[in-house]
Amino acid sequence: MIWLLSVLLALQSSAPAYVPQRTYDTARQTFSDFETMVADLAKADVIFVGEQHDDPNTHRLEAAILGGLRRRGVKPVVSLEMFERDVQSLLDAYLAGNSSEEEFLKASRPWPRYATDYRPIVEMAKSERWTVVASNVPRRHASSAAKTGKSAFDALGPDDRASIARDVQCPLDAYFDRFSITMGEHPVPGSEKVSAAEQRATMERYYFSQCVKDETMAEAIVAAANGRAARPIVHFNGAFHSDFGQGTVQRVRRRLEGRRIVLVTILPVNDIDRAAPNAEDLRRADYLVYTVK
């Protein structure tokens, strides 16, 4: 494990520092500047950064956002979809220097591309002594919700229940419509053999699982925001959770009225010189950061 991590880090350190990007300010409807965006982010209470999970440049730009905040003397709390709430104590122990990285990764269920994608964020936070929040619901609970719906948590003990949001609201709104369309593009094998009613019931269970993730991340973000005077909270998640102010964003706003929340979506494209938002993109986030796939 350590040998593999060293190789990956060596490869990463040999990569060029420059990351192609163009930043678009959707409020002003004009291309802006990455540093101008970061200066604005430094004034926010909560920042959502929506990513495409498998894009290397996206992750370099995420680290650049944190680096830009650091240069401005901002000490953010970093919140990650990529770690689940029941490993918070393991994450805290590693950040405090009370466990090795190997021990931490062995027990904390990191995402497969952690070494290249998220380690730079965690290590920056560790070196700066920033708090890092493991915000997501444990995947076993999300899976149960997708299988059985709202009854999934009825028999859970207090320890398991504590890792799930206390207040889970899941209205069948525009977010559900977007979720259904996206899921319909990747149908479950065999779904064509069941009735429309059964397909709808399955979709609603999957959507409930999505809501549980959003509500749990939102609860963790708000707890971090209420637990400190300094700002901001920088939350990294898959863009679907934050695009259009839906998902996790909507649930944070329900809990944190009157706070300034800024949305950033990073969009990998084939031709960065011709990248430009369409009407839908203008509603996607406050800032669109285009980069090369």
Kinemage of the C-alpha trace (Angstrom):
@kinemage 1
@onewidth
@group {chain A} dominant
@subgroup {mainchain}
@vectorlist {calphas} color= white
{ca met a 1} P 0.000 0.000 0.000
{ca ile a 2} L 2.737 2.492 1.010
{ca trp a 3} L 4.857 1.558 -2.031
{ca leu a 4} L 1.907 2.097 -4.385
{ca leu a 5} L 1.087 5.410 -2.749
{ca ser a 6} L 4.700 6.580 -3.158
{ca val a 7} L 4.645 5.732 -6.864
{ca leu a 8} L 1.375 7.581 -7.387
{ca leu a 9} L 2.661 10.612 -5.534
{ca ala a 10} L 5.830 10.648 -7.606
{ca leu a 11} L 3.788 10.584 -10.775
{ca gln a 12} L 1.573 13.335 -9.469
{ca ser a 13} L 4.504 15.540 -8.471
{ca ser a 14} L 5.919 15.260 -11.994
{ca ala a 15} L 2.711 16.630 -13.511
{ca pro a 16} L 2.771 20.239 -14.757
{ca ala a 17} L 1.586 22.832 -12.244
{ca tyr a 18} L -0.537 24.687 -14.790
{ca val a 19} L -4.089 23.403 -15.197
{ca pro a 20} L -6.024 24.714 -18.222
{ca gln a 21} L -9.191 26.461 -17.104
{ca arg a 22} L -11.629 29.219 -17.966
{ca thr a 23} L -13.914 30.640 -15.307
{ca tyr a 24} L -17.405 31.926 -16.068
{ca asp a 25} L -19.417 34.157 -13.736
{ca thr a 26} L -23.068 33.280 -14.396
{ca ala a 27} L -24.490 36.278 -12.511
{ca arg a 28} L -22.582 38.706 -14.720
{ca gln a 29} L -22.779 36.342 -17.706
{ca thr a 30} L -19.166 36.870 -18.613
{ca phe a 31} L -15.859 35.035 -18.428
{ca ser a 32} L -13.954 36.096 -15.359
{ca asp a 33} L -10.739 35.042 -13.672
{ca phe a 34} L -10.027 32.068 -11.413
{ca glu a 35} L -8.379 34.249 -8.764
{ca thr a 36} L -11.255 36.731 -8.871
{ca met a 37} L -13.614 33.824 -8.242
{ca val a 38} L -11.542 32.591 -5.294
{ca ala a 39} L -11.494 36.097 -3.808
{ca asp a 40} L -15.285 36.056 -3.908
{ca leu a 41} L -15.437 32.556 -2.455
{ca ala a 42} L -13.386 33.753 0.503
{ca lys a 43} L -16.361 35.923 1.504
{ca ala a 44} L -18.908 33.068 1.458
{ca asp a 45} L -20.285 31.067 4.360
{ca val a 46} L -20.613 27.794 2.457
{ca ile a 47} L -18.987 26.882 -0.862
{ca phe a 48} L -20.109 23.897 -2.903
{ca val a 49} L -17.659 22.547 -5.453
{ca gly a 50} L -19.354 20.139 -7.855
{ca glu a 51} L -17.009 17.721 -9.559
{ca gln a 52} L -16.872 15.056 -12.224
{ca his a 53} L -15.408 12.233 -10.149
{ca asp a 54} L -13.119 10.698 -12.763
{ca asp a 55} L -11.483 13.830 -14.197
{ca pro a 56} L -7.854 14.523 -13.129
{ca asn a 57} L -7.865 18.245 -13.934
{ca thr a 58} L -11.007 18.699 -11.867
{ca his a 59} L -9.177 17.465 -8.777
{ca arg a 60} L -6.184 19.695 -9.442
{ca leu a 61} L -8.510 22.678 -9.635
{ca glu a 62} L -10.191 21.680 -6.387
{ca ala a 63} L -6.816 21.779 -4.666
{ca ala a 64} L -6.156 25.135 -6.384
{ca ile a 65} L -9.346 26.564 -4.869
{ca leu a 66} L -8.175 25.604 -1.393
{ca gly a 67} L -4.714 26.949 -2.172
{ca gly a 68} L -6.234 30.255 -3.245
{ca leu a 69} L -8.194 30.509 -0.003
{ca arg a 70} L -5.037 29.713 1.964
{ca arg a 71} L -3.139 32.529 0.223
{ca arg a 72} L -5.849 34.908 1.357
{ca gly a 73} L -5.490 33.880 4.987
{ca val a 74} L -8.759 31.940 5.016
{ca lys a 75} L -8.897 28.826 7.191
{ca pro a 76} L -11.791 26.816 5.778
{ca val a 77} L -13.452 23.701 7.037
{ca val a 78} L -13.223 21.074 4.300
{ca ser a 79} L -16.243 18.801 3.885
{ca leu a 80} L -16.056 15.689 1.717
{ca glu a 81} L -18.708 13.485 0.167
{ca met a 82} L -15.900 10.946 -0.254
{ca phe a 83} L -15.766 9.939 3.415
{ca glu a 84} L -18.679 8.640 5.476
{ca arg a 85} L -19.762 9.948 8.839
{ca asp a 86} L -18.918 6.811 10.780
{ca val a 87} L -15.194 7.224 9.991
{ca gln a 88} L -14.964 10.770 11.353
{ca ser a 89} L -12.982 9.665 14.406
{ca leu a 90} L -10.464 7.877 12.158
{ca leu a 91} L -10.097 10.979 9.995
{ca asp a 92} L -9.653 13.176 13.080
{ca ala a 93} L -6.997 10.850 14.480
{ca tyr a 94} L -5.024 10.931 11.231
{ca leu a 95} L -5.226 14.715 10.910
{ca ala a 96} L -4.032 15.059 14.509
{ca gly a 97} L -1.037 12.789 13.820
{ca asn a 98} L -2.318 10.033 16.096
{ca ser a 99} L -2.404 7.359 13.389
{ca ser a 100} L -0.406 6.583 10.281
{ca glu a 101} L -1.756 7.124 6.810
{ca glu a 102} L -1.693 3.390 6.208
{ca glu a 103} L -3.796 2.757 9.333
{ca phe a 104} L -6.192 5.521 8.371
{ca leu a 105} L -6.752 4.330 4.815
{ca lys a 106} L -7.078 0.692 5.824
{ca ala a 107} L -10.030 1.459 8.098
{ca ser a 108} L -11.745 4.469 6.496
{ca arg a 109} L -12.991 3.012 3.182
{ca pro a 110} L -11.431 5.647 0.886
{ca trp a 111} L -12.600 5.936 -2.703
{ca pro a 112} L -10.508 3.934 -5.199
{ca arg a 113} L -8.732 6.996 -6.650
{ca tyr a 114} L -8.059 8.583 -3.273
{ca ala a 115} L -4.269 8.774 -3.727
{ca thr a 116} L -4.471 10.916 -6.862
{ca asp a 117} L -7.816 12.673 -6.426
{ca tyr a 118} L -8.439 13.489 -2.763
{ca arg a 119} L -5.184 12.948 -0.910
{ca pro a 120} L -3.860 16.415 -1.905
{ca ile a 121} L -6.923 18.002 -0.274
{ca val a 122} L -6.619 15.982 2.930
{ca glu a 123} L -2.866 16.530 3.156
{ca met a 124} L -3.251 20.281 2.651
{ca ala a 125} L -5.820 20.344 5.436
{ca lys a 126} L -3.529 18.261 7.642
{ca ser a 127} L -0.561 20.566 7.112
{ca glu a 128} L -2.702 23.665 7.754
{ca arg a 129} L -4.564 22.094 10.705
{ca trp a 130} L -7.918 22.616 9.054
{ca thr a 131} L -10.925 20.577 10.093
{ca val a 132} L -12.080 17.947 7.591
{ca val a 133} L -15.639 16.657 7.778
{ca ala a 134} L -16.566 13.144 6.695
{ca ser a 135} L -20.055 14.107 5.605
{ca asn a 136} L -21.658 11.269 3.672
{ca val a 137} L -24.051 8.590 4.906
{ca pro a 138} L -22.400 5.156 5.236
{ca arg a 139} L -22.952 3.361 1.972
{ca arg a 140} L -24.520 0.333 3.658
{ca his a 141} L -27.365 2.562 4.863
{ca ala a 142} L -27.772 4.201 1.461
{ca ser a 143} L -27.953 0.735 -0.088
{ca ser a 144} L -30.610 -0.363 2.404
{ca ala a 145} L -32.642 2.747 1.632
{ca ala a 146} L -32.504 1.953 -2.091
{ca lys a 147} L -33.727 -1.592 -1.432
{ca thr a 148} L -36.482 -1.028 1.122
{ca gly a 149} L -37.226 2.687 1.163
{ca lys a 150} L -38.244 4.591 4.291
{ca ser a 151} L -38.479 1.494 6.474
{ca ala a 152} L -34.737 0.850 6.061
{ca phe a 153} L -33.795 2.632 9.268
{ca asp a 154} L -36.601 1.504 11.579
{ca ala a 155} L -34.600 -1.191 13.367
{ca leu a 156} L -31.236 0.561 13.528
{ca gly a 157} L -29.499 1.059 16.843
{ca pro a 158} L -28.496 4.512 18.098
{ca asp a 159} L -24.923 4.334 16.800
{ca asp a 160} L -26.009 3.532 13.245
{ca arg a 161} L -28.864 6.014 13.367
{ca ala a 162} L -26.467 8.769 14.436
{ca ser a 163} L -24.661 8.484 11.092
{ca ile a 164} L -27.874 9.322 9.177
{ca ala a 165} L -29.581 12.721 9.051
{ca arg a 166} L -32.277 13.124 11.676
{ca asp a 167} L -34.558 15.028 9.305
{ca val a 168} L -34.930 13.395 5.874
{ca gln a 169} L -37.291 15.181 3.508
{ca cys a 170} L -37.746 13.752 0.038
{ca pro a 171} L -40.369 15.593 -2.018
{ca leu a 172} L -40.942 14.478 -5.597
{ca asp a 173} L -39.923 17.814 -7.056
{ca ala a 174} L -37.729 19.096 -9.903
{ca tyr a 175} L -34.744 17.330 -8.365
{ca phe a 176} L -36.633 14.045 -8.570
{ca asp a 177} L -37.404 14.765 -12.235
{ca arg a 178} L -33.718 15.344 -12.985
{ca phe a 179} L -32.766 12.247 -11.008
{ca ser a 180} L -35.307 10.124 -12.894
{ca ile a 181} L -34.061 11.318 -16.271
{ca thr a 182} L -30.456 10.594 -15.334
{ca met a 183} L -31.276 7.160 -13.944
{ca gly a 184} L -33.336 6.416 -17.055
{ca glu a 185} L -30.211 6.884 -19.136
{ca his a 186} L -28.660 3.962 -17.225
{ca pro a 187} L -31.515 1.494 -16.685
{ca val a 188} L -31.154 -1.430 -14.293
{ca pro a 189} L -30.794 -4.710 -16.242
{ca gly a 190} L -34.131 -6.487 -16.405
{ca ser a 191} L -36.172 -3.368 -15.628
{ca glu a 192} L -37.905 -3.657 -18.987
{ca lys a 193} L -39.596 -6.844 -17.743
{ca val a 194} L -41.452 -5.210 -14.838
{ca ser a 195} L -44.546 -3.039 -14.859
{ca ala a 196} L -44.488 0.737 -15.025
{ca ala a 197} L -45.770 0.880 -11.446
{ca glu a 198} L -42.919 -1.326 -10.226
{ca gln a 199} L -40.408 0.767 -12.149
{ca arg a 200} L -41.814 3.904 -10.530
{ca ala a 201} L -41.623 2.349 -7.054
{ca thr a 202} L -38.010 1.340 -7.662
{ca met a 203} L -37.156 4.828 -8.884
{ca glu a 204} L -38.687 6.378 -5.773
{ca arg a 205} L -36.670 4.071 -3.506
{ca tyr a 206} L -33.459 4.978 -5.330
{ca tyr a 207} L -34.391 8.630 -5.057
{ca phe a 208} L -35.043 8.240 -1.327
{ca ser a 209} L -31.515 6.870 -1.002
{ca gln a 210} L -30.270 9.953 -2.855
{ca cys a 211} L -32.213 12.190 -0.479
{ca val a 212} L -30.662 10.415 2.503
{ca lys a 213} L -27.207 11.188 1.140
{ca asp a 214} L -28.107 14.836 0.523
{ca glu a 215} L -29.738 15.304 3.929
{ca thr a 216} L -26.856 13.624 5.754
{ca met a 217} L -24.223 15.710 3.993
{ca ala a 218} L -26.279 18.844 4.632
{ca glu a 219} L -26.612 18.048 8.320
{ca ala a 220} L -22.838 17.546 8.600
{ca ile a 221} L -22.114 20.801 6.749
{ca val a 222} L -24.497 22.771 8.957
{ca ala a 223} L -23.073 21.254 12.138
{ca ala a 224} L -19.628 22.416 11.021
{ca ala a 225} L -20.932 25.870 10.115
{ca asn a 226} L -22.655 26.295 13.467
{ca gly a 227} L -19.675 25.001 15.398
{ca arg a 228} L -17.223 27.752 14.481
{ca ala a 229} L -17.126 31.484 13.930
{ca ala a 230} L -14.670 31.457 11.024
{ca arg a 231} L -15.770 30.793 7.485
{ca pro a 232} L -16.190 29.265 4.970
{ca ile a 233} L -17.152 25.603 4.762
{ca val a 234} L -15.902 24.148 1.450
{ca his a 235} L -17.860 21.052 0.474
{ca phe a 236} L -16.717 18.797 -2.362
{ca asn a 237} L -19.281 16.538 -3.996
{ca gly a 238} L -20.354 15.082 -7.285
{ca ala a 239} L -21.902 17.923 -9.267
{ca phe a 240} L -25.319 16.259 -9.361
{ca his a 241} L -25.665 16.912 -5.613
{ca ser a 242} L -25.229 20.671 -5.996
{ca asp a 243} L -26.086 21.698 -9.559
{ca phe a 244} L -29.024 24.113 -9.909
{ca gly a 245} L -29.068 24.642 -6.133
{ca gln a 246} L -30.839 21.322 -5.680
{ca gly a 247} L -29.881 18.243 -3.694
{ca thr a 248} L -27.508 18.959 -0.831
{ca val a 249} L -27.589 22.711 -1.448
{ca gln a 250} L -31.354 22.913 -1.049
{ca arg a 251} L -31.102 21.008 2.223
{ca val a 252} L -28.340 23.226 3.587
{ca arg a 253} L -30.370 26.320 2.760
{ca arg a 254} L -33.330 24.863 4.650
{ca arg a 255} L -31.128 24.585 7.737
{ca leu a 256} L -28.983 27.725 7.307
{ca glu a 257} L -31.227 30.628 6.441
{ca gly a 258} L -29.542 33.943 5.797
{ca arg a 259} L -26.082 32.541 5.019
{ca arg a 260} L -24.269 33.145 1.741
{ca ile a 261} L -23.891 29.935 -0.233
{ca val a 262} L -21.869 29.947 -3.456
{ca leu a 263} L -21.913 27.158 -6.035
{ca val a 264} L -19.000 26.186 -8.269
{ca thr a 265} L -19.273 23.497 -10.941
{ca ile a 266} L -16.183 22.218 -12.727
{ca leu a 267} L -16.921 21.151 -16.307
{ca pro a 268} L -14.376 19.117 -18.295
{ca val a 269} L -14.692 19.807 -22.029
{ca asn a 270} L -12.893 18.750 -25.187
{ca asp a 271} L -12.258 22.257 -26.511
{ca ile a 272} L -11.713 24.810 -23.782
{ca asp a 273} L -11.333 27.693 -26.248
{ca arg a 274} L -14.885 27.222 -27.494
{ca ala a 275} L -16.439 26.453 -24.132
{ca ala a 276} L -19.458 28.606 -23.366
{ca pro a 277} L -22.532 28.092 -21.204
{ca asn a 278} L -25.939 27.365 -22.636
{ca ala a 279} L -29.156 28.548 -21.014
{ca glu a 280} L -29.248 25.521 -18.711
{ca asp a 281} L -25.651 26.032 -17.594
{ca leu a 282} L -26.416 29.593 -16.562
{ca arg a 283} L -28.687 28.119 -13.875
{ca arg a 284} L -26.247 25.387 -12.869
{ca ala a 285} L -23.959 27.319 -10.503
{ca asp a 286} L -22.647 30.758 -9.619
{ca tyr a 287} L -19.328 29.922 -11.253
{ca leu a 288} L -18.557 27.472 -14.041
{ca val a 289} L -14.948 26.394 -14.301
{ca tyr a 290} L -14.166 24.796 -17.652
{ca thr a 291} L -11.125 22.585 -17.959
{ca val a 292} L -9.703 20.133 -20.496
{ca lys a 293} L -10.735 16.486 -20.269
